[in-house]
Amino acid sequence: MTAFSLFPHARLPSLLAAFLAAGTTLLAPPAFAQALSEDDFLSDLPVVVSATRLRQSLADTPASMTVIDREMIRDSGAWDVADLFRLVPGMYVAYNVDKEVVPGHVVSYHGMADPYAKRMQILIDGRSVYTPLFGGPIWSNIPLALDDIERVEVVRGPNAASYGANSFLGVINIITRDPADVQGKLVSLSGGTPGVDATLRYGGRAGAMDYRTTLQLRDDAGYTRDGEGRYNDEDVHARSDDKRIANLSFRGDYRVNGIDELQLQFGYSGGSRQTGDYPNTNPRRDKDVGSMFALARWQRDLGADSQFSLRAYYNRDRLSEDLSQLVSPWFPVTIGGNSFLLPLGVPTPFTQALSHVAERTDVEAQHSFWAGESLRLVWGGSLRLDRVRSTLYLGSEDFKSFNQQSVFANAEWRPLAALVFNFGTMLEHNSFVGTNASPRASVNYHLTPTQTLRATLSRAWRNPVSYEQKGNSRWLFPAVLPPAFTTNAYQYLYGQNNLRPERIDSRELGYLLELPRGGSLDLKYSYDTLSDLIEMYAFDCCGTAIPGTVRTFGNRSDASIHSFEAQWQQQFDEATRIHFGWSATHIVRDSGSVPASAAYAYDRTASRHSQNMLLSRQLSPAWRASLGVYRVGSLQANSGDSLPAYMRWDVRVARQFKWHEGDGELALVVQDIGDTQYREFYADNVLGRRSFLNLRLAF
């Protein structure tokens, strides 16, 4: 077998053949689980909005994209939202990476993964859920249920021209369901190895407003396999990562008149989760988490594919925990060549429960219109205020602010029927790094009505987050020593406030082949150069008694990423559908960079070869089944452990039925049916076979 082999399993061809032959007829399933209509079978490529903010066919976008629709979400058997991104070529997903401050999953593209996933932009209905204190989203604490997702559009590459800094390696835009499409009640109950979940949704209409309200209660068991013992000569321990989360969300769409529409959204997620991995130096404890948001969007239809919109939103994320057990009351010192442990007691600020708060307020205006028969434009601007507070990491109970102003414009120009140009840029000014521009230019040439070549050049930035730029963690031990030993301050973290933004320059070549029944084959090669990568390192400062133990951040490395990806989606007939992805990624750290530490071995942060497949079939009028296969090569994420390759097989079998109130479905999902007990991110994170039942009732 070569490294490029798809799924190294001798029985795979026979298993797939048996699966495809398992059914020959298709009748209409219940309303909430309908297969594609005949119009969808014969439709063109999907229309997307996330690449340029303009509605475009995939053949006209300046970037390769993956679209995960409701049917794929259902057939994947995903337990939570992050699971969906295992279907994206080049994407790495790790479940419950919570040894760091921010609790949640890691979703990263083209390697460079770390516990905070700072180089991905995550949007929900255009609202960023990027946390400005540490970076990245808190996936497990976003008030969003799988049942409320209409589709997910993933831009596989930099997209700062449309969504600004931190749209660095890629953009995930989650688009939720229109309330008009979910009228009535939905009850979804799940239980099994991963935990227990209850989701209740009600969609209704009040005058000119369609609305939906969703309540989700989840008791998640996290990594349920025991990692006790030794792995690669290191101790590993059973994870303490259960979580109990309650989510509440609301969306209302109000039709003011024939041209104006107002959308209102709000949501709250709160609960507690375990963290730590006793018996090592990270004791087990509970962490209190909470997130909330509110959004208002007004849109006016100006006719002829022209709209003006004004949007404002507010996010607030909060983490609270007692860390007094985390710091030893014994302080090591060396005097005259002799080492001693001095009884200093528990230092401030660990003497009280600590909280970390991040707030974001954003206002944006956008106008899209035709500027001629062959030119479409979208332009706008935004104002943003981030406020963060962390006594532990920012050295104060006061909020620290980050201000940003931006203007953007994207243009689609079609001088010939077969030729499409996309030009765009985002100009941003912020209080950390000043002013930067993120330009992009691309050309799409339609060789034939079904074949397109694409070439794209772009630049994007990642701004340092508050923890990196202004971190200040100083521990003050109680004065319990004789006067000769009154130095009782320990500086753990000190941000030097001198960071430059990280920069990526991307070149991309693509080929898209449109296939019958809305299918497509997408091939992509990209070469990206990354500059001024921000890394943590130890240095001497601040009068600390222990040289070389103060942590800070600096622009210390450059790197390059070579990647080739293939994505194939096909509806074979009215009953069978396949999604397949393959990625080969190679990262090289520039030889002129600061000498690499084990934590920043970038060449190991991406799997050299990874594959995914989702095959689904309507077996009979009432039965539906799907098979998911995911293979990830060996890697070592930043701050993670060196882990071997793994391959995981998932199966979902569903029985659809009618009942006197409406439609129903009972599904069995088995993840990792081979019980391979593979590991994600850390050696402690052991996932084996997991199974759960899901009952859905729509009425």
Beta strands, then each sheet from edge to edge (+ up, - down):
strand 1: 47-48
strand 2: 56-57
strand 3: 65-69
strand 4: 91-94
strand 5: 106-109
strand 6: 120-124
strand 7: 127-128
strand 8: 149-155
strand 9: 170-176
strand 10: 184-192
strand 11: 195-206
strand 12: 209-220
strand 13: 229-231
strand 14: 234-236
strand 15: 243-255
strand 16: 260-275
strand 17: 285-301
strand 18: 307-321
strand 19: 330-335
strand 20: 338-343
strand 21: 354-372
strand 22: 375-390
strand 23: 396-416
strand 24: 419-430
strand 25: 434-448
strand 26: 451-462
strand 27: 472-476
strand 28: 489-494
strand 29: 502-515
strand 30: 519-539
strand 31: 550-571
strand 32: 576-589
strand 33: 609-618
strand 34: 623-632
strand 35: 646-659
strand 36: 662-671
strand 37: 678-679
strand 38: 686-687
strand 39: 690-698
sheet 1: 1+ 2-
sheet 2: 3+ 8- 9+ 6+ 7-
sheet 3: 4+ 5-
sheet 4: 10+ 11- 12+ 15- 16+ 17- 18+ 21- 22+ 23- 24+ 25- 26+ 29- 30+ 31- 32+ 33- 34+ 35- 36+ 39- 10+
sheet 5: 13+ 14-
sheet 6: 19+ 20-
sheet 7: 27+ 28-
sheet 8: 37+ 38-
end
